[in-house]
Amino acid sequence: TSDLGGADSIRAVEIDANGKIVVAGKADVDFFVARYTTAGALDTSFSSDGIHIFDLGAGQTDQLWGMKIQDDGKIVVTGHNGAGDVGVARLTSSGAMDTSFGTGGIVITDYGGSADQARGLVIASDGKIIIGGWTNVNGDYDFAVARYTSAGVLDTSFSSDGIATVDV
């Protein structure tokens, strides 16, 4: 167990190419990613203490829901911030924010609704990142899917603006 000092919860678990256990979730009001050795100890070669905690910048409660590890070992996570926008972030395999992705390793996307959320992600074979969730437009919840390039930019070859919503 690891105590991050608040209402902590793991929301995603992956095994990296070296067999280490990577977990991600919510640390009180922020995102966190942690890595454990195969023996179950925090891996101090990851973010110097085994845990990287970061904020999506809205100053409110962030909720992480999805994580995948890319073939190159970089870690991609998604969720939403308290302002109702979707967040996607990428860390290097050593646990630092990947500054080649988005702005400082983070991309915030407003789908246009009052409560945008991302609940899962996949990484396509071409390296593009696809996230799925929903948006609330005028009190009506719609499915939402967005696709980003490997650099963290909305892919405008997908649904003209990188975001597709379906009213169901």
Secondary structure, DSSP 8 states (H G I E B T S, - for coil): ----SSS-EEEEEEE-TTS-EEEEEEETTEEEEEEE-TTSSB-TTSTTTSEEEE--SSSS--EEEEEEE-TTS-EEEEEE-TTS-EEEEEE-TTSSB-TTSTBTTEEEE--SSSS-EEEEEEE-TTS-EEEEEEEEETTEEEEEEEEE-TTS-B-TTSTTTSEEEEE-
